[in-house]
Amino acid sequence: MAIRLRILHYPDNKKLSALCNEISAKYENSKYDKIPPAYPCENEKLLVAFIKTGKELSSELKNFVSDLSKSRAQNVMFVFDCAPTTGKEICDMAAAAGTKVIAEPVYVKFPSLFFMNFSAEQKQQIMTAIENAYAAAQN
């Protein structure tokens, strides 16, 4: 049985949008958007959030993560391009809001230059982590 999967990314970025679109195409009943999303999360079984940030979190990112209650997203998985301490802070913020951080976060370097893309290894690492989180969220 397919579960609802929502994929979000921050900041708004063409490379992240393309990857999120690719992932969304593999899962029926899924959609992607940027953070903050056009429509708030409601009853999402699994939310995958791609986040690139420095040490200081923007107010819109803080507000989004602080609002991830269980009624908005039962389970969340993060893919980060940031320092592990910042990633842990975001995971702790999400857990405090009430959602379940279902998997260990994935840390990858997001492409920053216009001619760079996610490598095949990065995509495989991300896809494997999402597949595992998806399977865990179904149970």
DRENTORKOL-3810 file (N, C-alpha, C; in nm, 4 decimals):
REM DRENTORKOL-3810
@n.u->0.0835; n.v->-0.1187; n.w->0.0000; ca.u->0.0000; ca.v->0.0000; ca.w->0.0000; c.u->0.0876; c.v->0.1245; c.w->0.0000
@n.u->0.0574; n.v->0.2174; n.w->-0.0862; ca.u->0.1358; ca.v->0.3403; ca.w->-0.0965; c.u->0.0956; c.v->0.4368; c.w->0.0150
@n.u->0.1947; n.v->0.5007; n.w->0.0740; ca.u->0.1679; ca.v->0.6014; ca.w->0.1764; c.u->0.1938; c.v->0.7393; c.w->0.1174
@n.u->0.1410; n.v->0.8403; n.w->0.1836; ca.u->0.1641; ca.v->0.9772; ca.w->0.1380; c.u->0.3064; c.v->1.0188; c.w->0.1709
@n.u->0.3759; n.v->1.0669; n.w->0.0699; ca.u->0.5140; ca.v->1.1129; ca.w->0.0855; c.u->0.5197; c.v->1.2571; c.w->0.0396
@n.u->0.5731; n.v->1.3426; n.w->0.1226; ca.u->0.5901; ca.v->1.4837; ca.w->0.0879; c.u->0.7394; c.v->1.5130; c.w->0.0918
@n.u->0.7894; n.v->1.5780; n.w->-0.0111; ca.u->0.9307; ca.v->1.6104; ca.w->-0.0219; c.u->0.9423; c.v->1.7630; c.w->-0.0285
@n.u->1.0204; n.v->1.8183; n.w->0.0623; ca.u->1.0382; ca.v->1.9633; ca.w->0.0662; c.u->1.1866; c.v->1.9976; c.w->0.0628
@n.u->1.2188; n.v->2.1149; n.w->0.0111; ca.u->1.3588; ca.v->2.1567; ca.w->0.0080; c.u->1.3747; c.v->2.3028; c.w->0.0456
@n.u->1.4906; n.v->2.3312; n.w->0.1036; ca.u->1.5266; ca.v->2.4667; ca.w->0.1442; c.u->1.6752; c.v->2.4846; c.w->0.1200
@n.u->1.7167; n.v->2.5890; n.w->0.0557; ca.u->1.6382; ca.v->2.6975; ca.w->-0.0028; c.u->1.5823; c.v->2.6568; c.w->-0.1390
@n.u->1.5069; n.v->2.7497; n.w->-0.1991; ca.u->1.4525; ca.v->2.7254; ca.w->-0.3326; c.u->1.5710; c.v->2.7241; c.w->-0.4293
@n.u->1.5898; n.v->2.6132; n.w->-0.4985; ca.u->1.7099; ca.v->2.5930; ca.w->-0.5784; c.u->1.6753; c.v->2.4973; c.w->-0.6926
@n.u->1.7187; n.v->2.5275; n.w->-0.8135; ca.u->1.6837; ca.v->2.4450; ca.w->-0.9307; c.u->1.7372; c.v->2.3033; c.w->-0.9196
@n.u->1.8590; n.v->2.2857; n.w->-0.8677; ca.u->1.9174; ca.v->2.1503; ca.w->-0.8561; c.u->1.8383; c.v->2.0673; c.w->-0.7551
@n.u->1.8029; n.v->2.1297; n.w->-0.6426; ca.u->1.7226; ca.v->2.0586; ca.w->-0.5419; c.u->1.5836; c.v->2.0279; c.w->-0.5954
@n.u->1.5239; n.v->2.1233; n.w->-0.6665; ca.u->1.3917; ca.v->2.0997; ca.w->-0.7262; c.u->1.3954; c.v->1.9818; c.w->-0.8221
@n.u->1.4998; n.v->1.9770; n.w->-0.9049; ca.u->1.5122; ca.v->1.8674; ca.w->-1.0017; c.u->1.5256; c.v->1.7330; c.w->-0.9305
@n.u->1.6071; n.v->1.7269; n.w->-0.8250; ca.u->1.6239; ca.v->1.6017; ca.w->-0.7508; c.u->1.4933; c.v->1.5632; c.w->-0.6815
@n.u->1.4257; n.v->1.6590; n.w->-0.6200; ca.u->1.2987; ca.v->1.6308; ca.w->-0.5527; c.u->1.1936; c.v->1.5820; c.w->-0.6522
@n.u->1.1918; n.v->1.6405; n.w->-0.7710; ca.u->1.0993; ca.v->1.5977; ca.w->-0.8753; c.u->1.1298; c.v->1.4536; c.w->-0.9168
@n.u->1.2572; n.v->1.4219; n.w->-0.9304; ca.u->1.2994; ca.v->1.2858; ca.w->-0.9678; c.u->1.2547; c.v->1.1843; c.w->-0.8616
@n.u->1.2735; n.v->1.2191; n.w->-0.7352; ca.u->1.2338; ca.v->1.1303; ca.w->-0.6259; c.u->1.0816; c.v->1.1163; c.w->-0.6230
@n.u->1.0127; n.v->1.2282; n.w->-0.6365; ca.u->0.8661; ca.v->1.2278; ca.w->-0.6336; c.u->0.8077; c.v->1.1395; c.w->-0.7438
@n.u->0.8727; n.v->1.1367; n.w->-0.8595; ca.u->0.8246; ca.v->1.0553; ca.w->-0.9721; c.u->0.8318; c.v->0.9054; c.w->-0.9415
@n.u->0.9200; n.v->0.8666; n.w->-0.8492; ca.u->0.9357; ca.v->0.7240; ca.w->-0.8161; c.u->0.8291; c.v->0.6737; c.w->-0.7189
@n.u->0.7628; n.v->0.7658; n.w->-0.6500; ca.u->0.6647; ca.v->0.7258; ca.w->-0.5489; c.u->0.5271; c.v->0.7800; c.w->-0.5864
@n.u->0.4295; n.v->0.6896; n.w->-0.5977; ca.u->0.2939; ca.v->0.7382; ca.w->-0.6235; c.u->0.2456; c.v->0.8061; c.w->-0.4965
@n.u->0.1501; n.v->0.8953; n.w->-0.5116; ca.u->0.0929; ca.v->0.9672; ca.w->-0.3983; c.u->0.1973; c.v->1.0543; c.w->-0.3286
@n.u->0.2891; n.v->1.1124; n.w->-0.4066; ca.u->0.3889; ca.v->1.2007; ca.w->-0.3473; c.u->0.3930; c.v->1.3320; c.w->-0.4237
@n.u->0.4410; n.v->1.4350; n.w->-0.3545; ca.u->0.4573; ca.v->1.5648; ca.w->-0.4183; c.u->0.5723; c.v->1.6374; c.w->-0.3502
@n.u->0.6249; n.v->1.7386; n.w->-0.4198; ca.u->0.7351; ca.v->1.8141; ca.w->-0.3614; c.u->0.7077; c.v->1.9634; c.w->-0.3726
@n.u->0.7757; n.v->2.0385; n.w->-0.2869; ca.u->0.7604; ca.v->2.1834; ca.w->-0.2810; c.u->0.8830; c.v->2.2396; c.w->-0.2102
@n.u->0.8883; n.v->2.3705; n.w->-0.2000; ca.u->0.9973; ca.v->2.4341; ca.w->-0.1260; c.u->0.9503; c.v->2.4617; c.w->0.0169
@n.u->1.0441; n.v->2.4981; n.w->0.1032; ca.u->1.0118; ca.v->2.5390; ca.w->0.2400; c.u->1.0210; c.v->2.6911; c.w->0.2435
@n.u->0.9203; n.v->2.7626; n.w->0.2907; ca.u->0.7921; ca.v->2.7117; ca.w->0.3380; c.u->0.7042; c.v->2.6701; c.w->0.2201
@n.u->0.6283; n.v->2.5613; n.w->0.2365; ca.u->0.5466; ca.v->2.5109; ca.w->0.1255; c.u->0.4263; c.v->2.6006; c.w->0.0974
@n.u->0.3781; n.v->2.5942; n.w->-0.0254; ca.u->0.2598; ca.v->2.6708; ca.w->-0.0641; c.u->0.1394; c.v->2.6278; c.w->0.0203
@n.u->0.1302; n.v->2.4978; n.w->0.0475; ca.u->0.0241; ca.v->2.4441; ca.w->0.1322; c.u->0.0901; c.v->2.3741; c.w->0.2501
@n.u->0.0445; n.v->2.4033; n.w->0.3728; ca.u->0.1093; ca.v->2.3417; ca.w->0.4890; c.u->0.0930; c.v->2.1895; c.w->0.4889
@n.u->0.1849; n.v->2.1233; n.w->0.5527; ca.u->0.1773; ca.v->1.9778; ca.w->0.5668; c.u->0.0566; c.v->1.9436; c.w->0.6547
@n.u->-0.0188; n.v->1.8439; n.w->0.6137; ca.u->-0.1320; ca.v->1.7941; ca.w->0.6922; c.u->-0.1405; c.v->1.6433; c.w->0.6744
@n.u->-0.1329; n.v->1.5697; n.w->0.7835; ca.u->-0.1467; ca.v->1.4235; ca.w->0.7832; c.u->-0.0491; c.v->1.3539; c.w->0.6884
@n.u->0.0711; n.v->1.4050; n.w->0.6777; ca.u->0.1720; ca.v->1.3393; ca.w->0.5937; c.u->0.2244; c.v->1.2183; c.w->0.6698
@n.u->0.2294; n.v->1.1048; n.w->0.6045; ca.u->0.2823; ca.v->0.9845; ca.w->0.6686; c.u->0.4351; c.v->0.9930; c.w->0.6763
@n.u->0.4972; n.v->1.0476; n.w->0.5694; ca.u->0.6423; ca.v->1.0651; ca.w->0.5669; c.u->0.6754; c.v->1.1959; c.w->0.4967
@n.u->0.7572; n.v->1.2753; n.w->0.5626; ca.u->0.8069; ca.v->1.4000; ca.w->0.5064; c.u->0.9579; c.v->1.3873; c.w->0.4928
@n.u->1.0092; n.v->1.4123; n.w->0.3731; ca.u->1.1536; ca.v->1.4148; ca.w->0.3511; c.u->1.1911; c.v->1.5602; c.w->0.3263
@n.u->1.2799; n.v->1.6135; n.w->0.4093; ca.u->1.3185; ca.v->1.7544; ca.w->0.3994; c.u->1.4668; c.v->1.7662; c.w->0.3642
@n.u->1.4943; n.v->1.8314; n.w->0.2516; ca.u->1.6306; ca.v->1.8626; ca.w->0.2090; c.u->1.6602; c.v->2.0036; c.w->0.2586
@n.u->1.7635; n.v->2.0177; n.w->0.3410; ca.u->1.7916; ca.v->2.1489; ca.w->0.3997; c.u->1.9399; c.v->2.1822; c.w->0.3872
@n.u->1.9661; n.v->2.2987; n.w->0.3283; ca.u->2.1019; ca.v->2.3537; ca.w->0.3227; c.u->2.0998; c.v->2.4826; c.w->0.4028
@n.u->2.1848; n.v->2.4897; n.w->0.5027; ca.u->2.1871; ca.v->2.6079; ca.w->0.5878; c.u->2.3248; c.v->2.6256; c.w->0.6497
@n.u->2.3497; n.v->2.7466; n.w->0.6966; ca.u->2.4712; ca.v->2.7751; ca.w->0.7719; c.u->2.4434; c.v->2.7484; c.w->0.9189
@n.u->2.5244; n.v->2.8067; n.w->1.0069; ca.u->2.5054; ca.v->2.7861; ca.w->1.1506; c.u->2.3780; c.v->2.8527; c.w->1.2009
@n.u->2.3466; n.v->2.9688; n.w->1.1439; ca.u->2.2271; ca.v->3.0422; ca.w->1.1849; c.u->2.1090; c.v->2.9982; c.w->1.0992
@n.u->2.0019; n.v->2.9551; n.w->1.1637; ca.u->1.8810; ca.v->2.9139; ca.w->1.0916; c.u->1.7957; c.v->3.0362; c.w->1.0631
@n.u->1.7430; n.v->3.0443; n.w->0.9419; ca.u->1.6536; ca.v->3.1545; ca.w->0.9073; c.u->1.5244; c.v->3.1406; c.w->0.9875
@n.u->1.4539; n.v->3.2504; n.w->1.0049; ca.u->1.3291; ca.v->3.2463; ca.w->1.0819; c.u->1.2257; c.v->3.1575; c.w->1.0117
@n.u->1.2218; n.v->3.1609; n.w->0.8759; ca.u->1.1233; ca.v->3.0771; ca.w->0.8071; c.u->1.1548; c.v->2.9285; c.w->0.8246
@n.u->1.2823; n.v->2.8924; n.w->0.8283; ca.u->1.3201; ca.v->2.7527; ca.w->0.8505; c.u->1.2878; c.v->2.7112; c.w->0.9941
@n.u->1.3211; n.v->2.7963; n.w->1.0910; ca.u->1.2893; ca.v->2.7677; ca.w->1.2320; c.u->1.1385; c.v->2.7502; c.w->1.2508
@n.u->1.0610; n.v->2.8421; n.w->1.1928; ca.u->0.9145; ca.v->2.8347; ca.w->1.2064; c.u->0.8600; c.v->2.7065; c.w->1.1459
@n.u->0.9117; n.v->2.6692; n.w->1.0295; ca.u->0.8647; ca.v->2.5473; ca.w->0.9637; c.u->0.8935; c.v->2.4243; c.w->1.0501
@n.u->1.0184; n.v->2.4083; n.w->1.0945; ca.u->1.0568; ca.v->2.2894; ca.w->1.1719; c.u->0.9841; c.v->2.2866; c.w->1.3063
@n.u->0.9693; n.v->2.4018; n.w->1.3704; ca.u->0.9009; ca.v->2.4087; ca.w->1.5002; c.u->0.7530; c.v->2.3744; c.w->1.4906
@n.u->0.6983; n.v->2.3790; n.w->1.3691; ca.u->0.5560; ca.v->2.3533; ca.w->1.3474; c.u->0.5286; c.v->2.2084; c.w->1.3041
@n.u->0.6310; n.v->2.1239; n.w->1.3024; ca.u->0.6129; ca.v->1.9852; ca.w->1.2558; c.u->0.5543; c.v->1.8958; c.w->1.3653
@n.u->0.4277; n.v->1.9169; n.w->1.3928; ca.u->0.3595; ca.v->1.8331; ca.w->1.4909; c.u->0.3244; c.v->1.6989; c.w->1.4269
@n.u->0.2818; n.v->1.6046; n.w->1.5094; ca.u->0.2444; ca.v->1.4722; ca.w->1.4596; c.u->0.1264; c.v->1.4811; c.w->1.3624
@n.u->0.0379; n.v->1.5796; n.w->1.3796; ca.u->-0.0762; ca.v->1.5937; ca.w->1.2886; c.u->-0.0324; c.v->1.6496; c.w->1.1529
@n.u->0.0804; n.v->1.7169; n.w->1.1480; ca.u->0.1310; ca.v->1.7689; ca.w->1.0214; c.u->0.2121; c.v->1.6612; c.w->0.9480
@n.u->0.3030; n.v->1.5966; n.w->1.0194; ca.u->0.3867; ca.v->1.4913; ca.w->0.9605; c.u->0.4172; c.v->1.3887; c.w->1.0689
@n.u->0.3706; n.v->1.2651; n.w->1.0473; ca.u->0.3946; ca.v->1.1618; ca.w->1.1481; c.u->0.5424; c.v->1.1271; c.w->1.1585
@n.u->0.6093; n.v->1.1213; n.w->1.0425; ca.u->0.7509; ca.v->1.0851; ca.w->1.0372; c.u->0.8240; c.v->1.1843; c.w->0.9478
@n.u->0.9470; n.v->1.2154; n.w->0.9853; ca.u->1.0276; ca.v->1.3056; ca.w->0.9030; c.u->1.1679; c.v->1.2485; c.w->0.8883
@n.u->1.2233; n.v->1.2691; n.w->0.7709; ca.u->1.3616; ca.v->1.2302; ca.w->0.7430; c.u->1.4307; c.v->1.3520; c.w->0.6836
@n.u->1.5534; n.v->1.3781; n.w->0.7279; ca.u->1.6265; ca.v->1.4957; ca.w->0.6811; c.u->1.7456; c.v->1.4568; c.w->0.5951
@n.u->1.7686; n.v->1.5376; n.w->0.4908; ca.u->1.8907; ca.v->1.5313; ca.w->0.4108; c.u->1.9517; c.v->1.6703; c.w->0.4235
@n.u->2.0715; n.v->1.6759; n.w->0.4824; ca.u->2.1333; ca.v->1.8043; ca.w->0.5156; c.u->2.2581; c.v->1.8337; c.w->0.4339
@n.u->2.2779; n.v->1.9629; n.w->0.4096; ca.u->2.4062; ca.v->2.0185; ca.w->0.3686; c.u->2.4339; c.v->2.1278; c.w->0.4711
@n.u->2.4865; n.v->2.0848; n.w->0.5864; ca.u->2.5191; ca.v->2.1768; ca.w->0.6955; c.u->2.6083; c.v->2.1020; c.w->0.7939
@n.u->2.6530; n.v->2.1721; n.w->0.8945; ca.u->2.7353; ca.v->2.1092; ca.w->0.9985; c.u->2.6491; c.v->2.0102; c.w->1.0773
@n.u->2.7068; n.v->1.8975; n.w->1.1205; ca.u->2.6301; ca.v->1.7994; ca.w->1.1987; c.u->2.5652; c.v->1.8595; c.w->1.3245
@n.u->2.6296; n.v->1.9577; n.w->1.3873; ca.u->2.5690; ca.v->2.0192; ca.w->1.5060; c.u->2.4409; c.v->2.0940; c.w->1.4693
@n.u->2.4414; n.v->2.1599; n.w->1.3542; ca.u->2.3217; ca.v->2.2302; ca.w->1.3073; c.u->2.2132; c.v->2.1288; c.w->1.2701
@n.u->2.2521; n.v->2.0194; n.w->1.2042; ca.u->2.1576; ca.v->1.9141; ca.w->1.1707; c.u->2.0924; c.v->1.8553; c.w->1.2942
@n.u->2.1717; n.v->1.8327; n.w->1.3985; ca.u->2.1183; ca.v->1.7787; ca.w->1.5236; c.u->2.0201; c.v->1.8773; c.w->1.5864
@n.u->2.0545; n.v->2.0051; n.w->1.5804; ca.u->1.9652; ca.v->2.1088; ca.w->1.6342; c.u->1.8294; c.v->2.1048; c.w->1.5622
@n.u->1.8314; n.v->2.0903; n.w->1.4302; ca.u->1.7073; ca.v->2.0839; ca.w->1.3523; c.u->1.6287; c.v->1.9569; c.w->1.3875
@n.u->1.6977; n.v->1.8426; n.w->1.3975; ca.u->1.6309; ca.v->1.7163; ca.w->1.4346; c.u->1.5672; c.v->1.7272; c.w->1.5726
@n.u->1.6393; n.v->1.7864; n.w->1.6683; ca.u->1.5868; ca.v->1.8032; ca.w->1.8041; c.u->1.4644; c.v->1.8951; c.w->1.8044
@n.u->1.4695; n.v->2.0006; n.w->1.7231; ca.u->1.3579; ca.v->2.0945; ca.w->1.7122; c.u->1.2337; c.v->2.0225; c.w->1.6577
@n.u->1.2526; n.v->1.9374; n.w->1.5559; ca.u->1.1416; ca.v->1.8633; ca.w->1.4959; c.u->1.0829; c.v->1.7647; c.w->1.5966
@n.u->1.1691; n.v->1.6937; n.w->1.6683; ca.u->1.1222; ca.v->1.5968; ca.w->1.7677; c.u->1.0451; c.v->1.6679; c.w->1.8792
@n.u->1.0934; n.v->1.7842; n.w->1.9214; ca.u->1.0257; ca.v->1.8614; ca.w->2.0265; c.u->0.8881; c.v->1.9084; c.w->1.9799
@n.u->0.8728; n.v->1.9313; n.w->1.8493; ca.u->0.7437; ca.v->1.9746; ca.w->1.7942; c.u->0.6425; c.v->1.8597; c.w->1.7909
@n.u->0.6912; n.v->1.7346; n.w->1.7945; ca.u->0.6001; ca.v->1.6205; ca.w->1.8030; c.u->0.6119; c.v->1.5174; c.w->1.6931
@n.u->0.6844; n.v->1.5472; n.w->1.5869; ca.u->0.6995; ca.v->1.4490; ca.w->1.4810; c.u->0.8079; c.v->1.3485; c.w->1.5194
@n.u->0.8115; n.v->1.2371; n.w->1.4508; ca.u->0.9134; ca.v->1.1354; ca.w->1.4762; c.u->1.0212; c.v->1.1462; c.w->1.3683
@n.u->1.1456; n.v->1.1651; n.w->1.4115; ca.u->1.2578; ca.v->1.1640; ca.w->1.3166; c.u->1.2866; c.v->1.0162; c.w->1.2930
@n.u->1.2422; n.v->0.9657; n.w->1.1770; ca.u->1.2349; ca.v->0.8219; ca.w->1.1512; c.u->1.3688; c.v->0.7596; c.w->1.1136
@n.u->1.4638; n.v->0.8391; n.w->1.0698; ca.u->1.5909; ca.v->0.7828; ca.w->1.0226; c.u->1.7051; c.v->0.8773; c.w->1.0589
@n.u->1.8244; n.v->0.8203; n.w->1.0587; ca.u->1.9429; ca.v->0.9039; ca.w->1.0762; c.u->1.9496; c.v->1.0020; c.w->0.9604
@n.u->1.9823; n.v->1.1273; n.w->0.9876; ca.u->1.9917; ca.v->1.2221; ca.w->0.8760; c.u->2.1048; c.v->1.1852; c.w->0.7804
@n.u->2.0860; n.v->1.2211; n.w->0.6549; ca.u->2.1879; ca.v->1.2002; ca.w->0.5521; c.u->2.2578; c.v->1.3344; c.w->0.5320
@n.u->2.3898; n.v->1.3320; n.w->0.5338; ca.u->2.4672; ca.v->1.4537; ca.w->0.5109; c.u->2.5383; c.v->1.4416; c.w->0.3772
@n.u->2.5051; n.v->1.5318; n.w->0.2836; ca.u->2.5711; ca.v->1.5359; ca.w->0.1528; c.u->2.5968; c.v->1.6819; c.w->0.1172
@n.u->2.6934; n.v->1.7029; n.w->0.0324; ca.u->2.7224; ca.v->1.8374; ca.w->-0.0165; c.u->2.6320; c.v->1.8634; c.w->-0.1368
@n.u->2.5445; n.v->1.9634; n.w->-0.1268; ca.u->2.4577; ca.v->1.9983; ca.w->-0.2391; c.u->2.5412; c.v->2.0734; c.w->-0.3422
@n.u->2.5150; n.v->2.0518; n.w->-0.4708; ca.u->2.5911; ca.v->2.1237; ca.w->-0.5741; c.u->2.5664; c.v->2.2739; c.w->-0.5640
@n.u->2.6739; n.v->2.3509; n.w->-0.5704; ca.u->2.6582; ca.v->2.4955; ca.w->-0.5558; c.u->2.6840; c.v->2.5710; c.w->-0.6854
@n.u->2.7642; n.v->2.5156; n.w->-0.7722; ca.u->2.7930; ca.v->2.5831; ca.w->-0.8982; c.u->2.6952; c.v->2.5384; c.w->-1.0054
@n.u->2.6636; n.v->2.6274; n.w->-1.0976; ca.u->2.5584; ca.v->2.6001; ca.w->-1.1957; c.u->2.5867; c.v->2.4792; c.w->-1.2833
@n.u->2.7121; n.v->2.4447; n.w->-1.3043; ca.u->2.7434; ca.v->2.3305; ca.w->-1.3913; c.u->2.7574; c.v->2.1999; c.w->-1.3142
@n.u->2.7435; n.v->2.2048; n.w->-1.1828; ca.u->2.7546; ca.v->2.0829; ca.w->-1.1013; c.u->2.6159; c.v->2.0235; c.w->-1.0772
@n.u->2.6123; n.v->1.8919; n.w->-1.0574; ca.u->2.4893; ca.v->1.8218; ca.w->-1.0223; c.u->2.5189; c.v->1.7255; c.w->-0.9082
@n.u->2.4134; n.v->1.6659; n.w->-0.8540; ca.u->2.4339; ca.v->1.5617; ca.w->-0.7543; c.u->2.5032; c.v->1.4453; c.w->-0.8241
@n.u->2.6015; n.v->1.3860; n.w->-0.7593; ca.u->2.6720; ca.v->1.2722; ca.w->-0.8186; c.u->2.5834; c.v->1.1478; c.w->-0.8093
@n.u->2.6173; n.v->1.0477; n.w->-0.8883; ca.u->2.5425; ca.v->0.9212; ca.w->-0.8846; c.u->2.5498; c.v->0.8595; c.w->-0.7451
@n.u->2.6646; n.v->0.8712; n.w->-0.6796; ca.u->2.6812; ca.v->0.8158; ca.w->-0.5443; c.u->2.5906; c.v->0.8891; c.w->-0.4447
@n.u->2.5860; n.v->1.0221; n.w->-0.4566; ca.u->2.4997; ca.v->1.0994; ca.w->-0.3668; c.u->2.3533; c.v->1.0612; c.w->-0.3874
@n.u->2.3114; n.v->1.0539; n.w->-0.5135; ca.u->2.1722; ca.v->1.0172; ca.w->-0.5429; c.u->2.1398; c.v->0.8794; c.w->-0.4867
@n.u->2.2325; n.v->0.7838; n.w->-0.5052; ca.u->2.2098; ca.v->0.6479; ca.w->-0.4551; c.u->2.1994; c.v->0.6476; c.w->-0.3029
@n.u->2.2874; n.v->0.7221; n.w->-0.2360; ca.u->2.2844; ca.v->0.7306; ca.w->-0.0899; c.u->2.1504; c.v->0.7887; c.w->-0.0420
@n.u->2.1060; n.v->0.8929; n.w->-0.1083; ca.u->1.9792; ca.v->0.9576; ca.w->-0.0722; c.u->1.8617; c.v->0.8640; c.w->-0.0998
@n.u->1.8595; n.v->0.8021; n.w->-0.2179; ca.u->1.7488; ca.v->0.7124; ca.w->-0.2545; c.u->1.7389; c.v->0.5933; c.w->-0.1598
@n.u->1.8520; n.v->0.5356; n.w->-0.1236; ca.u->1.8530; ca.v->0.4216; ca.w->-0.0306; c.u->1.7964; c.v->0.4633; c.w->0.1047
@n.u->1.8387; n.v->0.5800; n.w->0.1534; ca.u->1.7893; ca.v->0.6288; ca.w->0.2824; c.u->1.6386; c.v->0.6541; c.w->0.2769
@n.u->1.5899; n.v->0.7115; n.w->0.1669; ca.u->1.4465; ca.v->0.7376; ca.w->0.1534; c.u->1.3684; c.v->0.6066; c.w->0.1450
@n.u->1.4200; n.v->0.5095; n.w->0.0689; ca.u->1.3535; ca.v->0.3793; ca.w->0.0602; c.u->1.3409; c.v->0.3148; c.w->0.1980
@n.u->1.4472; n.v->0.3214; n.w->0.2778; ca.u->1.4450; ca.v->0.2638; ca.w->0.4125; c.u->1.3448; c.v->0.3371; c.w->0.5026
@n.u->1.3432; n.v->0.4691; n.w->0.4951; ca.u->1.2497; ca.v->0.5484; ca.w->0.5758; c.u->1.1055; c.v->0.5220; c.w->0.5313
@n.u->1.0850; n.v->0.5099; n.w->0.4006; ca.u->0.9521; ca.v->0.4818; ca.w->0.3446; c.u->0.9016; c.v->0.3466; c.w->0.3961
@n.u->0.9878; n.v->0.2475; n.w->0.3925; ca.u->0.9504; ca.v->0.1136; ca.w->0.4410; c.u->0.9184; c.v->0.1189; c.w->0.5907
@n.u->0.9995; n.v->0.1911; n.w->0.6669; ca.u->0.9761; ca.v->0.2019; ca.w->0.8119; c.u->0.8459; c.v->0.2768; c.w->0.8417
@n.u->0.8128; n.v->0.3766; n.w->0.7607; ca.u->0.6908; ca.v->0.4555; ca.w->0.7829; c.u->0.5650; c.v->0.3757; c.w->0.7517
@n.u->0.5766; n.v->0.2740; n.w->0.6678; ca.u->0.4610; ca.v->0.1911; ca.w->0.6345; c.u->0.4194; c.v->0.1019; c.w->0.7502
@n.u->0.5116; n.v->0.0731; n.w->0.8406; ca.u->0.4824; ca.v->-0.0177; ca.w->0.9526; c.u->0.4218; c.v->0.0549; c.w->1.0695
END
